[in-house]
Amino acid sequence: MSDPLSTSLAVAVHEARLARDLSVSALSERSGVSRAMIGKIERGAAQPTAALLARLSAALQMTLSELVARAETDGRRLVRAADQPTWVDPGTGYRRRAVSPVAGGPLELVEVELPPRAEVSYSADANAFIHQQIWMLDGRLRLREGETEHELEVGDCLQFGAPAACAFINPDDDPCRYLVALAKRHG
């Protein structure tokens, strides 16, 4: 029923929680995700959405791509395109590919494909400890960042502002693709 990456993701969430010495209750309180749902995710009994994983990863002080990449970790500095872990949000079909090696560098690159007319939202918590820039590769994207709305087209690059709730919206009938560069904030 569950694919290998989802099973690995369940283990990655569980191990990240234990590494931070957090109980399921503490992670639930930090993330706003119910204890029951965290239990289902850690057992591989539920396939989490992008928004839910973002809440968990933020509560664990990890980026979403870091969490996905840990599900496929092997310490290599070179990751061939065919070996880059891809995760698909079961709710929207949003596809996220961790381009960067897991080796622990200060920068992460993530390629995202957002299906036609799809929308993915994240709380401000998901962005609280990272700097982000987004570079449009194909299509158009409407990005709502707090009260500000940005219309991005191929070649446009946006640096995110202060942490705010964000919505990534594909307003078109074709998929859009973009690259996200992430770096952890210091202090």
Backbone hydrogen bonds in HBPLUS format (Angstrom, degrees):
<---DONOR---> <-ACCEPTOR-->    atom                        ^
c    i                          cat <-CA-CA->   ^        H-A-AA   ^      H-
h    n   atom  resd res      DA  || num        DHA   H-A  angle D-A-AA Bond
n    s   type  num  typ     dist DA aas  dist angle  dist       angle   num
A0007-THR N   A0003-ASP O   3.08 MM   4  6.39 156.6  2.14 155.9 163.1     1
A0008-SER N   A0004-PRO O   2.91 MM   4  6.16 160.0  1.95 149.0 154.5     2
A0009-LEU N   A0005-LEU O   2.74 MM   4  5.91 147.3  1.84 146.6 156.6     3
A0010-ALA N   A0006-SER O   2.99 MM   4  6.24 148.4  2.09 142.6 149.9     4
A0011-VAL N   A0007-THR O   3.25 MM   4  6.62 155.4  2.32 145.2 150.8     5
A0012-ALA N   A0008-SER O   2.86 MM   4  6.13 154.7  1.92 146.5 154.4     6
A0013-VAL N   A0009-LEU O   2.93 MM   4  6.17 161.9  1.97 154.5 157.3     7
A0014-HIS N   A0010-ALA O   3.14 MM   4  6.30 166.9  2.16 145.9 149.8     8
A0015-GLU N   A0011-VAL O   2.80 MM   4  6.00 167.8  1.81 157.8 161.1     9
A0016-ALA N   A0012-ALA O   2.89 MM   4  5.96 157.9  1.94 146.6 152.9    10
A0017-ARG N   A0013-VAL O   2.97 MM   4  6.14 156.7  2.03 149.3 155.5    11
A0018-LEU N   A0014-HIS O   3.01 MM   4  6.29 163.7  2.03 151.5 155.7    12
A0019-ALA N   A0015-GLU O   2.83 MM   4  5.95 156.2  1.89 147.9 154.9    13
A0020-ARG N   A0016-ALA O   3.22 MM   4  6.35 134.3  2.44 136.8 146.6    14
A0020-ARG N   A0017-ARG O   3.23 MM   3  5.35 136.5  2.43  97.9 109.3    15
A0022-LEU N   A0017-ARG O   3.05 MM   5  5.38 170.0  2.06 151.0 151.9    16
A0021-ASP N   A0018-LEU O   2.89 MM   3  4.82 158.8  1.94 106.9 111.4    17
A0027-LEU N   A0023-SER O   3.00 MM   4  6.29 164.4  2.02 153.8 157.5    18
A0028-SER N   A0024-VAL O   2.86 MM   4  6.02 152.8  1.93 146.4 154.8    19
A0029-GLU N   A0025-SER O   2.89 MM   4  6.14 158.0  1.94 148.7 154.2    20
A0030-ARG N   A0026-ALA O   2.96 MM   4  6.19 162.4  1.99 150.7 155.1    21
A0031-SER N   A0027-LEU O   2.91 MM   4  5.92 154.7  1.97 148.0 154.6    22
A0032-GLY N   A0028-SER O   2.77 MM   4  5.44 146.4  1.88 146.3 153.2    23
A0038-ILE N   A0034-SER O   3.01 MM   4  6.34 161.8  2.05 153.2 158.3    24
A0039-GLY N   A0035-ARG O   2.92 MM   4  6.13 161.5  1.95 152.1 157.1    25
A0040-LYS N   A0036-ALA O   2.98 MM   4  6.27 155.1  2.04 145.5 152.2    26
A0041-ILE N   A0037-MET O   2.88 MM   4  6.12 159.1  1.92 152.9 158.4    27
A0042-GLU N   A0038-ILE O   2.87 MM   4  6.09 168.3  1.88 156.8 159.7    28
A0043-ARG N   A0039-GLY O   3.00 MM   4  6.14 136.7  2.19 141.2 152.5    29
A0045-ALA N   A0040-LYS O   2.75 MM   5  4.81 140.6  1.90 157.3 155.3    30
A0044-GLY N   A0041-ILE O   2.99 MM   3  5.01 148.4  2.09 100.6 110.7    31
A0053-LEU N   A0049-THR O   2.96 MM   4  6.19 166.5  1.98 153.8 157.6    32
A0054-ALA N   A0050-ALA O   2.87 MM   4  6.01 150.9  1.96 146.7 155.2    33
A0055-ARG N   A0051-ALA O   3.11 MM   4  6.38 150.7  2.20 142.3 149.1    34
A0056-LEU N   A0052-LEU O   3.05 MM   4  6.39 159.1  2.10 150.1 155.7    35
A0057-SER N   A0053-LEU O   2.78 MM   4  5.95 169.0  1.79 155.0 158.4    36
A0058-ALA N   A0054-ALA O   2.92 MM   4  5.98 158.2  1.97 144.6 150.6    37
A0059-ALA N   A0055-ARG O   3.06 MM   4  6.22 156.2  2.12 141.7 148.1    38
A0060-LEU N   A0056-LEU O   2.96 MM   4  6.23 133.9  2.18 142.4 155.7    39
A0062-MET N   A0057-SER O   2.74 MM   5  4.92 165.0  1.76 145.4 148.3    40
A0061-GLN N   A0058-ALA O   2.95 MM   3  4.73 156.8  2.01 101.2 107.7    41
A0067-LEU N   A0063-THR O   3.06 MM   4  6.40 153.8  2.13 149.8 156.1    42
A0068-VAL N   A0064-LEU O   2.97 MM   4  6.28 163.0  2.00 152.0 156.4    43
A0069-ALA N   A0065-SER O   2.74 MM   4  5.83 159.3  1.78 144.9 151.8    44
A0070-ARG N   A0066-GLU O   2.90 MM   4  6.06 148.2  2.00 141.0 149.1    45
A0071-ALA N   A0068-VAL O   3.06 MM   3  5.25 135.6  2.26 100.3 112.7    46
A0072-GLU N   A0069-ALA O   2.85 MM   3  5.23 153.1  1.93 109.1 118.2    47
A0073-THR N   A0070-ARG O   3.44 MM   3  4.77 173.7  2.45  98.5  97.7    48
A0083-ASP N   A0080-ARG O   2.77 MM   3  5.25 147.0  1.88 115.5 126.3    49
A0084-GLN N   A0081-ALA O   3.28 MM   3  5.38 166.1  2.30 107.5 111.7    50
A0098-ALA N   A0085-PRO O   2.95 MM  13  5.63 158.2  1.99 169.5 170.2    51
A0087-TRP N   A0096-ARG O   2.83 MM   9  5.28 160.3  1.87 148.9 155.0    52
A0096-ARG N   A0087-TRP O   2.85 MM   9  5.28 169.0  1.86 160.2 164.0    53
A0089-ASP N   A0094-TYR O   2.82 MM   5  5.18 162.5  1.85 154.8 158.8    54
A0093-GLY N   A0089-ASP O   2.85 MM   4  5.14 153.7  1.92 149.1 155.2    55
A0095-ARG N   A0113-GLU O   2.94 MM  18  5.11 173.9  1.94 154.5 156.1    56
A0113-GLU N   A0095-ARG O   2.85 MM  18  5.11 157.9  1.90 147.4 154.1    57
A0097-ARG N   A0111-GLU O   2.80 MM  14  5.14 170.4  1.81 159.8 163.0    58
A0111-GLU N   A0097-ARG O   2.96 MM  14  5.14 159.3  2.01 152.8 153.7    59
A0099-VAL N   A0109-LEU O   3.03 MM  10  5.41 136.4  2.23 138.0 148.2    60
A0100-SER N   A0109-LEU O   3.37 MM   9  5.29 152.6  2.45 143.5 140.0    61
A0108-GLU N   A0182-LEU O   2.83 MM  74  5.03 154.4  1.90 148.7 154.7    62
A0182-LEU N   A0108-GLU O   2.84 MM  74  5.03 161.3  1.87 147.5 153.2    63
A0110-VAL N   A0180-VAL O   2.88 MM  70  5.09 150.8  1.96 147.3 155.8    64
A0180-VAL N   A0110-VAL O   2.73 MM  70  5.09 166.0  1.75 154.8 159.8    65
A0112-VAL N   A0178-TYR O   2.84 MM  66  5.42 168.2  1.86 165.8 169.7    66
A0178-TYR N   A0112-VAL O   2.95 MM  66  5.42 154.3  2.01 149.3 157.4    67
A0114-LEU N   A0176-CYS O   2.84 MM  62  5.37 157.3  1.89 155.1 162.2    68
A0176-CYS N   A0114-LEU O   3.03 MM  62  5.37 158.3  2.08 146.3 152.4    69
A0118-ALA N   A0115-PRO O   3.20 MM   3  5.47 158.7  2.25 133.4 130.3    70
A0117-ARG N   A0172-ASP O   3.12 MM  55  5.80 128.5  2.39 156.6 169.6    71
A0170-ASN N   A0118-ALA O   2.95 MM  52  5.51 169.7  1.96 165.8 168.9    72
A0120-VAL N   A0168-PHE O   2.95 MM  48  5.24 155.1  2.01 144.5 152.4    73
A0168-PHE N   A0120-VAL O   2.77 MM  48  5.24 169.6  1.78 158.1 159.3    74
A0122-TYR N   A0166-CYS O   2.78 MM  44  5.28 159.1  1.83 155.6 160.5    75
A0166-CYS N   A0122-TYR O   2.91 MM  44  5.28 156.6  1.97 146.0 153.8    76
A0126-ALA N   A0123-SER O   3.14 MM   3  5.67 141.7  2.29 110.6 119.1    77
A0127-ASN N   A0124-ALA O   2.98 MM   3  5.46 151.1  2.06 113.0 121.6    78
A0128-ALA N   A0125-ASP O   3.25 MM   3  5.01 162.1  2.29 100.9 106.3    79
A0130-ILE N   A0127-ASN O   3.43 MM   3  5.52 175.0  2.44 110.2 111.7    80
A0185-ARG N   A0129-PHE O   2.76 MM  56  5.19 169.9  1.77 127.8 130.4    81
A0131-HIS N   A0183-ALA O   2.67 MM  52  5.21 168.2  1.68 165.0 168.5    82
A0183-ALA N   A0131-HIS O   3.02 MM  52  5.21 152.4  2.10 144.8 149.7    83
A0160-PHE N   A0132-GLN O   2.96 MM  28  5.56 168.6  1.97 148.9 152.8    84
A0133-GLN N   A0181-ALA O   2.98 MM  48  5.23 144.1  2.11 144.5 153.1    85
A0181-ALA N   A0133-GLN O   2.87 MM  48  5.23 162.8  1.90 151.4 157.3    86
A0134-ILE N   A0158-LEU O   2.86 MM  24  5.29 153.3  1.93 146.4 155.2    87
A0158-LEU N   A0134-ILE O   2.87 MM  24  5.29 154.0  1.94 149.4 156.9    88
A0135-TRP N   A0179-LEU O   2.82 MM  44  5.14 159.2  1.86 151.4 158.5    89
A0179-LEU N   A0135-TRP O   2.83 MM  44  5.14 165.2  1.85 150.2 153.2    90
A0136-MET N   A0156-ASP O   2.95 MM  20  5.56 162.5  1.98 162.4 167.6    91
A0155-GLY N   A0136-MET O   2.99 MM  19  5.26 174.1  1.99 130.5 131.8    92
A0137-LEU N   A0177-ARG O   2.86 MM  40  5.36 160.2  1.90 142.5 144.8    93
A0138-ASP N   A0177-ARG O   3.07 MM  39  4.92 161.7  2.11 135.7 135.5    94
A0177-ARG N   A0138-ASP O   2.92 MM  39  4.92 159.2  1.96 129.0 133.4    95
A0141-LEU N   A0152-LEU O   2.95 MM  11  5.12 157.0  2.01 144.1 148.7    96
A0152-LEU N   A0141-LEU O   2.78 MM  11  5.12 178.7  1.78 165.1 165.0    97
A0142-ARG N   A0169-ILE O   2.77 MM  27  4.98 176.8  1.77 160.4 161.1    98
A0169-ILE N   A0142-ARG O   2.80 MM  27  4.98 159.6  1.84 157.4 161.9    99
A0143-LEU N   A0150-HIS O   2.84 MM   7  5.08 163.8  1.87 151.5 156.6   100
A0150-HIS N   A0143-LEU O   2.80 MM   7  5.08 162.7  1.83 144.2 150.2   101
A0144-ARG N   A0167-ALA O   2.86 MM  23  4.96 164.7  1.88 150.7 154.0   102
A0167-ALA N   A0144-ARG O   2.83 MM  23  4.96 146.5  1.94 137.6 146.6   103
A0145-GLU N   A0148-THR O   2.74 MM   3  5.21 163.1  1.77 163.9 167.6   104
A0148-THR N   A0145-GLU O   3.08 MM   3  5.21 155.5  2.14 130.1 126.4   105
A0146-GLY N   A0165-ALA O   2.77 MM  19  5.24 159.0  1.81 174.0 170.3   106
A0156-ASP N   A0153-GLU O   2.91 MM   3  5.62 164.6  1.94 147.5 152.0   107
